[in-house]
């Protein structure tokens, strides 16, 4: 997957996340961002990477997101790998 394609997919994941009333506050709390910051930085690769990192922390979130967006659940991981720093695997 190319980075541009990954960014587009990550934007879709961000839209899904913003629409999730339970997860959005968790994401904002974990990043320290406010809703206004999120709007202002939505197109930045660093933020999109953080969105993918966050959602892929939990298999249930991945499956819910993928089902809602009509994606293969593995597309989220593929997108993350195509983003900056994606080649670095951390097994912690």
Buried (B, 14 or more C-beta within 10 A) or exposed (E): BEBEEBBEBBBBBBBBBBEBEEBBEEBBEEBEBEEEEBEEBBEEBEBBBBBBBBBBEEEEBBEBBBEBBEBEBEBBBBBBBBBEEBEEEEEE
